[in-house]
Amino acid sequence: MKFLVYSQITAAQIAASLGLPEYSYYFVLRDFLPVLRQLGDVHVIEHPEVEVDPLYDAACAAGERCLFLSFSPPQKTPLGLRCPTLPVFAWEFSSIPNEHWLDELSQDWRYVLQKCGQGISHSGLTVQAVKAELGEDFPVISIPSPVWDKYQSLREQTSALPLQQSIRIRVRSGVVLDTHDVALEPYMPGPDAVAKAVAAARAPKPADSQAENPTGTPITPAAPRQSRLQISRRYMGEWYLRVLRELLPGLPGPAPAQLAALAAPATVELVFEADDQRLEPLNQVEPSSLPKSGVKPLTPEWVLSECSFELSGVVFTALFNPYDGRKNWVDMLTAFCAAFKDTADATLVLKLGHHEYQSALNDMLMCMARMPKFKCRVVLLQGFLDKAEFDSLISASAFVVNASHGEGQCLPLMEFLSCGKPAIAPRHSAMCDYIDEEVAFVVDSWLDATAWSHDPRLAYRTLRHQIDWSSLVEAYRAAYRCVQDDPSRYAKMSAAAIERMRGHCSQAVATQKLRHFLSIDEAVSQ
């Protein structure tokens, strides 16, 4: 058996690609490699259009079965190859895209999945959504990213109880902002804090679009794409031609040639800002846009450099892309500060994942500056952590936190749970597969209409989940009380989390599911 595997982001690019669209697919591919190598030979592909079919032809000539696994969303899955292709994808909404836009048939996932004939996802929710469109007999399976096994050594080192002594986290290249650091005191709640945060957010931007970012790497403008204005113009033209003129036949209008031009795709395009991926309807309390190219740091200390910090007490940790509105960092941050305004030994670590971080840090400081005084500690951490650094962060943490509107599987949540760290999280979307009261302090939520995340029309076609903020506050407090007053319960939740994830996302489970789904004979794979 031969597996050809591909993700748009490669190992060489990942450190500089945090926060880019589909960057997490690299991590999923990486975690699947040990499983695939148990089932056959694996070739990592970088250019599917030129590499896949020659390898497939060679395998066929040798009498060997060959599959191409594209770790990418369906609309970006290569089609038209001779090699059988399976998209391996994550999805967090109640329905899959069942219509296309911009004259791209691949935006309709039904079209892509039918072309491929089968698919692999990471949650029961996505399996249900696919079968709702393509029928109960369509071959699609949920196989979560197999992350459990790689933390075996860390599980053996980590105590079942939160740390009693401080742990120092060292970061080779990052930025750390600590609310318990006297250097950050001017930016904490108070009139001066708001004024400074506003001034930082309004800092002048370089006029040159090729300005360098704080790391010294040139910023390249994004390739032109159809803008929201262009799409709106086209839909207005279509509406006039198909609806309004028939209702009001006497209405004067342009000549037929002008009408056709109005309904046709516009030739004038507006270029999005680099890495602009916030396409879902905005939450009004979240930042309104991505950072502009060349944002300058507020102070020299905001430049990526070697740094370290200590963690102690009861530590809550969340990892996310700060420009992904679905991650809902505003609720996470404000609920924490409200829950522990008088608790100095409660710490929230927000590990950010985006190569443009200056604007996010400004937004978070502004958010905290507007709040009442709080004694709890907030640490904002920007930087790519290697394995040892990431393991130290897990070891220092008592709980992992999630307050998102939807998850396709949530790798950080699965990883921390695999290490015996209970969660504060809602039970919705992919998290329904593994979150409950045995392993988490569950946060209430309710359904809300929204658009698919990559739909530039912002057409409301699906559902996401809104978080009950007061429930999140109480979950924080209940988790803290558990550590302080009921350590035996914490130990039980820790053990339950490890066992839950062993059955959910271990290599043994993934191997068994893949072998059965792909009808791979065990003797052949060995």
C-alpha positions as CSV (number, residue, x, y, z in Angstrom):
1,M,0.0,0.0,0.0
2,K,1.3,3.4,-0.9
3,F,0.1,6.7,0.5
4,L,0.8,10.1,-1.1
5,V,0.1,12.9,1.4
6,Y,0.0,16.6,0.9
7,S,-0.8,19.8,2.8
8,Q,-0.3,23.4,1.5
9,I,1.9,24.3,4.4
10,T,5.1,22.3,4.8
11,A,7.5,21.6,7.7
12,A,9.9,24.2,6.4
13,Q,7.1,26.9,6.3
14,I,5.2,26.3,9.4
15,A,7.1,28.6,11.8
16,A,6.5,31.5,9.5
17,S,2.9,30.5,8.5
18,L,1.1,30.6,11.9
19,G,-2.4,31.9,11.4
20,L,-2.4,31.6,7.6
21,P,-5.5,29.9,6.1
22,E,-5.4,26.1,6.7
23,Y,-2.0,26.3,8.6
24,S,-3.3,23.7,11.1
25,Y,-3.6,21.1,8.3
26,Y,0.2,20.7,8.5
27,F,-0.1,19.6,12.1
28,V,-2.8,17.1,11.3
29,L,-0.7,15.6,8.4
30,R,2.3,15.3,10.8
31,D,0.2,13.5,13.4
32,F,-1.2,11.0,10.8
33,L,2.2,10.0,9.5
34,P,3.0,7.4,12.1
35,V,-0.3,5.7,11.5
36,L,0.0,5.8,7.8
37,R,3.5,4.3,8.0
38,Q,2.1,1.3,9.9
39,L,-0.2,0.7,7.0
40,G,2.1,1.2,4.0
41,D,4.8,3.4,2.4
42,V,4.3,7.1,2.7
43,H,5.5,9.9,0.3
44,V,5.1,13.5,1.3
45,I,4.0,15.5,-1.8
46,E,4.7,19.3,-2.3
47,H,3.4,19.7,-5.9
48,P,0.4,17.4,-6.4
49,E,-0.2,18.4,-10.0
50,V,3.2,17.1,-11.1
51,E,4.1,14.5,-8.5
52,V,1.0,12.4,-7.8
53,D,0.2,10.7,-11.1
54,P,3.7,9.6,-12.0
55,L,4.0,7.9,-8.5
56,Y,0.5,6.4,-9.0
57,D,1.4,5.0,-12.4
58,A,4.6,3.5,-11.0
59,A,2.7,1.9,-8.1
60,C,0.1,0.5,-10.6
61,A,2.9,-0.9,-12.7
62,A,4.3,-2.7,-9.7
63,G,0.9,-4.1,-8.8
64,E,0.7,-1.8,-5.7
65,R,-2.4,0.0,-4.5
66,C,-1.9,3.8,-4.2
67,L,-4.0,6.6,-2.6
68,F,-3.6,10.4,-2.5
69,L,-4.6,11.9,0.9
70,S,-5.0,15.7,0.5
71,F,-5.0,17.3,4.0
72,S,-6.9,20.3,2.9
73,P,-10.5,21.5,2.8
74,P,-12.6,20.1,-0.1
75,Q,-12.5,23.4,-2.1
76,K,-8.7,23.2,-2.2
77,T,-8.4,19.5,-2.9
78,P,-6.8,18.8,-6.2
79,L,-9.2,17.2,-8.7
80,G,-8.7,15.5,-12.0
81,L,-5.8,13.3,-11.0
82,R,-5.7,9.7,-12.1
83,C,-4.8,8.7,-8.5
84,P,-7.7,8.1,-6.2
85,T,-8.0,11.2,-4.0
86,L,-9.4,11.5,-0.5
87,P,-9.8,14.9,1.2
88,V,-8.9,14.8,4.9
89,F,-10.6,17.9,6.3
90,A,-12.0,19.6,9.5
91,W,-15.3,21.4,9.7
92,E,-17.0,23.2,12.6
93,F,-20.4,24.3,11.2
94,S,-23.8,22.5,11.2
95,S,-23.9,22.1,7.4
96,I,-21.3,21.8,4.6
97,P,-21.3,24.2,1.6
98,N,-24.0,23.0,-0.8
99,E,-23.8,25.8,-3.4
100,H,-21.0,27.5,-5.2
101,W,-19.9,31.1,-5.8
102,L,-17.4,33.0,-7.9
103,D,-18.2,30.5,-10.7
104,E,-16.1,27.9,-8.8
105,L,-17.8,24.6,-8.7
106,S,-15.3,23.3,-6.1
107,Q,-16.8,25.7,-3.5
108,D,-19.8,23.3,-3.4
109,W,-18.4,20.5,-1.3
110,R,-21.0,18.1,-2.6
111,Y,-19.3,18.4,-6.1
112,V,-15.8,17.7,-4.7
113,L,-16.8,14.9,-2.5
114,Q,-18.8,13.2,-5.2
115,K,-15.8,13.5,-7.5
116,C,-13.5,11.9,-4.9
117,G,-16.0,9.3,-3.9
118,Q,-15.1,9.3,-0.2
119,G,-13.6,11.5,2.5
120,I,-12.1,11.5,5.9
121,S,-13.0,14.1,8.6
122,H,-12.4,14.5,12.3
123,S,-15.8,14.7,14.0
124,G,-19.2,13.1,14.1
125,L,-20.8,16.4,13.4
126,T,-19.0,16.6,10.0
127,V,-19.9,13.1,9.1
128,Q,-23.6,13.9,9.8
129,A,-23.4,17.1,7.7
130,V,-21.9,15.3,4.8
131,K,-24.4,12.4,4.9
132,A,-27.3,14.9,5.1
133,E,-26.2,16.2,1.7
134,L,-24.9,13.1,0.0
135,G,-26.9,10.3,1.6
136,E,-26.4,7.9,4.5
137,D,-24.5,5.5,2.2
138,F,-21.8,8.0,1.2
139,P,-18.4,6.7,2.5
140,V,-17.1,9.3,5.0
141,I,-15.6,8.6,8.4
142,S,-14.5,10.5,11.4
143,I,-10.8,9.9,12.4
144,P,-9.5,12.5,14.8
145,S,-5.9,13.5,14.6
146,P,-3.9,10.8,16.5
147,V,-2.1,13.0,19.1
148,W,-2.4,10.9,22.2
149,D,0.6,8.7,21.8
150,K,3.2,11.4,21.4
151,Y,2.6,12.6,24.9
152,Q,3.4,9.3,26.7
153,S,6.7,10.5,28.1
154,L,5.1,13.8,29.3
155,R,2.3,11.9,31.0
156,E,4.8,9.8,32.9
157,Q,6.6,12.9,34.1
158,T,3.6,15.1,35.0
159,S,1.9,14.8,38.4
160,A,-1.8,14.3,38.5
161,L,-2.1,17.5,40.6
162,P,-1.3,21.1,39.4
163,L,2.2,22.2,40.1
164,Q,3.1,23.3,43.6
165,Q,6.3,25.0,42.5
166,S,6.9,27.5,39.7
167,I,8.0,26.3,36.3
168,R,10.1,28.5,34.0
169,I,9.1,28.6,30.3
170,R,11.8,29.5,27.9
171,V,11.0,30.7,24.4
172,R,13.7,30.9,21.8
173,S,11.9,33.5,19.7
174,G,8.8,35.2,21.1
175,V,7.2,38.1,23.0
176,V,5.8,37.9,26.5
177,L,3.5,40.5,28.1
178,D,2.7,39.9,31.7
179,T,0.2,41.9,33.7
180,H,2.1,41.2,36.9
181,D,5.2,42.7,35.4
182,V,5.7,46.3,36.6
183,A,6.7,47.3,33.1
184,L,3.1,46.7,31.9
185,E,1.5,48.5,34.8
186,P,0.8,51.7,32.8
187,Y,-1.3,49.7,30.5
188,M,-3.5,48.1,33.1
189,P,-7.0,49.4,34.0
190,G,-7.1,53.1,34.4
191,P,-7.4,56.3,32.3
192,D,-3.7,56.2,31.2
193,A,-4.1,52.6,30.1
194,V,-6.9,53.3,27.6
195,A,-5.1,56.4,26.3
196,K,-1.9,54.5,25.6
197,A,-3.8,51.5,24.1
198,V,-5.7,53.8,21.7
199,A,-2.5,55.6,20.8
200,A,-0.8,52.3,20.0
201,A,-3.7,51.1,17.9
202,R,-3.6,54.3,15.9
203,A,0.1,54.3,15.4
204,P,1.0,55.5,11.8
205,K,1.7,52.7,9.3
206,P,4.5,52.8,6.7
207,A,3.4,54.1,3.3
208,D,5.5,51.5,1.5
209,S,3.6,48.3,1.0
210,Q,6.9,46.4,1.0
211,A,7.8,47.6,4.5
212,E,9.4,45.1,6.8
213,N,7.7,43.7,9.8
214,P,9.3,43.7,13.2
215,T,11.1,40.4,12.5
216,G,12.9,41.9,9.5
217,T,11.1,39.8,7.0
218,P,9.6,41.6,4.0
219,I,5.8,41.6,3.9
220,T,4.4,40.6,0.5
221,P,0.9,41.9,-0.4
222,A,-1.8,39.3,-0.9
223,A,-2.6,38.2,-4.4
224,P,-5.7,40.0,-5.7
225,R,-9.0,38.3,-5.0
226,Q,-12.6,39.2,-5.7
227,S,-13.7,41.7,-3.0
228,R,-16.9,41.9,-1.1
229,L,-17.8,45.1,-3.0
230,Q,-17.3,43.3,-6.4
231,I,-19.4,40.3,-5.3
232,S,-22.2,42.7,-3.9
233,R,-22.2,44.6,-7.2
234,R,-22.7,41.4,-9.2
235,Y,-25.6,40.2,-7.0
236,M,-27.3,43.6,-7.2
237,G,-27.1,43.3,-11.0
238,E,-28.6,39.8,-10.9
239,W,-31.4,40.9,-8.6
240,Y,-32.3,43.8,-10.8
241,L,-32.4,41.6,-13.9
242,R,-34.3,38.7,-12.5
243,V,-36.6,40.3,-9.9
244,L,-37.0,44.1,-10.0
245,R,-37.6,44.6,-13.7
246,E,-40.3,41.9,-13.8
247,L,-42.1,43.5,-10.9
248,L,-41.8,47.0,-12.3
249,P,-42.0,46.7,-16.1
250,G,-42.2,50.4,-16.6
251,L,-39.1,51.2,-14.7
252,P,-36.5,52.9,-16.9
253,G,-33.1,51.3,-17.0
254,P,-29.9,51.0,-18.9
255,A,-29.5,49.4,-22.3
256,P,-29.3,45.6,-22.6
257,A,-25.6,45.7,-23.1
258,Q,-25.2,47.8,-19.9
259,L,-27.5,45.4,-18.0
260,A,-25.3,42.4,-19.0
261,A,-22.2,44.2,-17.9
262,L,-23.9,45.0,-14.6
263,A,-24.7,41.4,-13.9
264,A,-21.3,40.1,-15.1
265,P,-18.3,39.8,-12.8
266,A,-16.7,43.2,-12.3
267,T,-13.3,43.9,-13.7
268,V,-12.2,46.3,-10.9
269,E,-10.9,44.4,-7.9
270,L,-10.1,45.6,-4.4
271,V,-7.1,43.8,-2.9
272,F,-7.6,42.4,0.6
273,E,-5.1,43.1,3.3
274,A,-2.4,40.4,3.7
275,D,-3.8,37.2,5.3
276,D,-7.3,38.7,5.6
277,Q,-9.4,35.7,6.4
278,R,-12.1,37.2,8.7
279,L,-15.0,36.5,6.4
280,E,-17.6,35.5,8.9
281,P,-20.1,38.0,10.3
282,L,-18.3,40.1,12.9
283,N,-18.9,40.0,16.6
284,Q,-19.1,43.6,17.5
285,V,-16.9,43.2,20.6
286,E,-14.1,41.6,18.6
287,P,-11.3,43.5,16.7
288,S,-12.7,44.8,13.4
289,S,-9.9,43.9,11.1
290,L,-6.6,42.1,10.7
291,P,-3.3,44.1,11.2
292,K,-2.1,46.3,8.4
293,S,1.2,45.5,6.8
294,G,4.2,46.9,8.7
295,V,2.5,47.6,12.1
296,K,5.1,49.0,14.4
297,P,5.6,47.6,18.0
298,L,4.5,49.8,20.9
299,T,7.9,49.3,22.5
300,P,11.2,47.6,21.4
301,E,10.4,44.7,23.8
302,W,7.6,43.6,21.4
303,V,10.1,42.4,18.8
304,L,10.6,38.6,18.7
305,S,13.6,37.6,20.8
306,E,14.7,35.0,23.3
307,C,12.7,35.3,26.5
308,S,11.4,33.4,29.5
309,F,8.8,33.6,32.3
310,E,7.7,31.7,35.3
311,L,4.3,30.1,36.0
312,S,2.9,29.2,39.3
313,G,-0.5,28.8,41.1
314,V,-3.5,27.7,39.1
315,V,-2.7,28.2,35.5
316,F,-5.4,28.3,32.7
317,T,-4.0,28.0,29.1
318,A,-5.6,28.7,25.7
319,L,-4.0,28.4,22.3
320,F,-5.5,30.1,19.2
321,N,-5.2,32.4,16.2
322,P,-6.2,35.8,17.6
323,Y,-7.6,37.0,14.3
324,D,-9.9,34.0,13.9
325,G,-13.2,35.4,15.3
326,R,-14.5,31.9,15.9
327,K,-12.0,31.5,18.8
328,N,-13.7,34.2,20.8
329,W,-10.8,35.4,22.9
330,V,-12.7,38.4,24.2
331,D,-15.1,36.1,26.2
332,M,-12.2,34.0,27.4
333,L,-10.2,37.1,28.6
334,T,-13.0,39.2,30.1
335,A,-14.7,36.2,31.9
336,F,-11.4,35.2,33.5
337,C,-10.6,38.7,34.7
338,A,-14.2,39.0,36.1
339,A,-14.0,35.6,37.8
340,F,-10.6,36.2,39.5
341,K,-10.5,40.0,40.0
342,D,-9.5,39.4,43.6
343,T,-7.5,36.2,43.1
344,A,-3.8,36.8,42.6
345,D,-2.7,33.2,42.1
346,A,-4.9,32.5,39.1
347,T,-3.1,32.9,35.8
348,L,-4.5,32.9,32.2
349,V,-1.9,32.2,29.5
350,L,-3.1,33.2,26.0
351,K,-0.7,31.5,23.5
352,L,-1.2,33.4,20.2
353,G,-0.7,31.8,16.8
354,H,-0.2,34.3,14.0
355,H,2.9,35.8,12.5
356,E,1.4,39.3,12.6
357,Y,0.9,39.7,16.3
358,Q,1.3,43.5,17.1
359,S,-2.3,44.4,16.4
360,A,-3.5,41.5,18.5
361,L,-1.4,42.5,21.5
362,N,-2.7,46.1,21.2
363,D,-6.3,44.8,21.1
364,M,-5.9,42.6,24.1
365,L,-4.2,45.3,26.2
366,M,-7.0,47.7,25.2
367,C,-9.6,45.1,26.2
368,M,-8.0,44.7,29.7
369,A,-7.5,48.4,30.1
370,R,-11.3,48.9,29.8
371,M,-12.0,46.4,32.6
372,P,-12.2,47.1,36.3
373,K,-9.1,46.5,38.3
374,F,-8.1,42.8,38.7
375,K,-5.5,41.0,40.8
376,C,-5.3,37.9,38.6
377,R,-2.5,37.5,36.2
378,V,-2.7,37.4,32.3
379,V,0.3,36.4,30.2
380,L,0.2,37.1,26.5
381,L,2.6,34.8,24.7
382,Q,3.6,35.1,21.0
383,G,6.1,32.8,19.4
384,F,6.5,29.3,17.9
385,L,7.2,26.8,20.7
386,D,9.4,23.8,20.0
387,K,8.5,20.5,21.6
388,A,10.4,21.0,24.9
389,E,8.9,24.5,25.3
390,F,5.4,23.3,24.5
391,D,5.7,20.4,26.9
392,S,6.8,22.9,29.7
393,L,3.7,25.0,29.0
394,I,1.5,21.9,29.3
395,S,3.2,20.8,32.5
396,A,2.7,24.2,34.1
397,S,-1.0,24.3,33.2
398,A,-3.9,23.1,35.4
399,F,-6.6,23.6,32.8
400,V,-6.9,24.1,29.1
401,V,-9.6,26.7,28.0
402,N,-11.8,26.9,24.9
403,A,-14.7,29.3,24.4
404,S,-15.0,29.0,20.6
405,H,-18.1,29.3,18.4
406,G,-17.2,26.0,16.7
407,E,-14.4,23.5,16.3
408,G,-13.5,21.1,13.6
409,Q,-11.6,19.0,16.2
410,C,-9.4,21.5,18.2
411,L,-5.8,20.1,18.4
412,P,-4.7,22.1,21.5
413,L,-7.7,20.9,23.5
414,M,-7.1,17.3,22.5
415,E,-3.4,17.6,23.3
416,F,-3.8,19.1,26.8
417,L,-6.5,16.5,27.6
418,S,-4.2,13.7,26.4
419,C,-1.8,14.9,29.1
420,G,-4.4,14.8,31.8
421,K,-5.2,18.5,31.9
422,P,-9.0,18.9,32.4
423,A,-10.8,21.5,30.2
424,I,-13.0,24.5,30.5
425,A,-15.0,24.2,27.2
426,P,-18.4,24.1,25.7
427,R,-19.9,20.9,24.4
428,H,-20.7,21.6,20.8
429,S,-19.5,21.0,17.2
430,A,-16.5,18.5,17.2
431,M,-16.1,18.8,21.0
432,C,-19.3,16.8,21.4
433,D,-17.2,13.8,20.6
434,Y,-15.0,14.0,23.7
435,I,-16.1,16.8,26.1
436,D,-18.4,16.2,29.1
437,E,-18.5,16.7,32.8
438,E,-16.1,13.9,33.5
439,V,-13.2,15.7,31.8
440,A,-14.3,19.3,31.7
441,F,-16.2,22.1,33.3
442,V,-18.8,22.5,30.6
443,V,-19.7,26.0,29.4
444,D,-23.3,26.6,28.2
445,S,-23.9,27.8,24.6
446,W,-26.8,28.2,22.1
447,L,-27.1,28.1,18.3
448,D,-26.8,31.2,16.2
449,A,-27.1,31.8,12.5
450,T,-23.8,32.6,10.6
451,A,-22.0,32.2,7.3
452,W,-19.5,29.5,6.2
453,S,-16.1,30.8,7.1
454,H,-14.7,31.0,3.6
455,D,-17.9,32.3,1.9
456,P,-17.1,35.9,0.7
457,R,-20.8,36.6,0.2
458,L,-21.3,36.4,4.0
459,A,-24.6,34.6,3.2
460,Y,-26.2,33.1,6.3
461,R,-26.4,29.4,5.4
462,T,-25.4,27.6,8.6
463,L,-25.2,27.7,12.4
464,R,-22.5,28.3,15.0
465,H,-22.7,28.5,18.8
466,Q,-22.7,31.5,21.0
467,I,-21.1,31.2,24.5
468,D,-23.0,32.0,27.7
469,W,-20.5,34.4,29.3
470,S,-21.8,34.0,32.8
471,S,-21.5,30.2,32.5
472,L,-17.9,30.7,31.4
473,V,-17.3,32.9,34.5
474,E,-18.7,30.2,36.8
475,A,-16.8,27.4,35.0
476,Y,-13.5,29.3,35.7
477,R,-14.5,29.6,39.4
478,A,-15.6,26.0,39.7
479,A,-12.3,24.8,38.2
480,Y,-10.3,26.9,40.6
481,R,-12.3,25.6,43.6
482,C,-11.7,22.1,42.4
483,V,-8.0,22.5,42.6
484,Q,-8.0,24.3,45.9
485,D,-10.7,22.4,47.8
486,D,-11.2,19.0,46.1
487,P,-7.8,17.7,44.7
488,S,-9.2,14.2,44.6
489,R,-11.8,15.3,42.1
490,Y,-9.1,17.0,40.0
491,A,-7.1,13.7,40.0
492,K,-10.2,11.8,38.8
493,M,-10.8,14.3,36.0
494,S,-7.2,14.1,35.0
495,A,-7.2,10.3,34.8
496,A,-10.6,10.4,32.9
497,A,-9.2,12.9,30.4
498,I,-6.2,10.7,29.6
499,E,-8.4,7.6,29.1
500,R,-11.0,9.5,27.1
501,M,-8.5,10.7,24.6
502,R,-6.8,7.3,24.4
503,G,-10.1,6.0,23.0
504,H,-10.7,9.1,20.9
505,C,-7.4,10.1,19.3
506,S,-4.7,7.4,19.8
507,Q,-2.7,5.8,17.0
508,A,-4.3,2.4,17.7
509,V,-7.8,3.8,17.2
510,A,-6.8,5.7,14.1
511,T,-5.0,2.7,12.6
512,Q,-8.0,0.4,13.2
513,K,-10.5,2.9,11.7
514,L,-8.3,3.6,8.6
515,R,-7.7,-0.1,8.0
516,H,-11.4,-0.9,8.1
517,F,-12.4,2.2,6.1
518,L,-9.9,1.7,3.3
519,S,-10.3,-2.1,3.4
520,I,-6.6,-2.7,4.0
521,D,-5.6,-6.3,4.8
522,E,-3.6,-6.5,8.0
523,A,-1.2,-9.0,6.6
524,V,-0.5,-6.8,3.5
525,S,0.1,-3.7,5.6
526,Q,2.7,-5.5,7.7
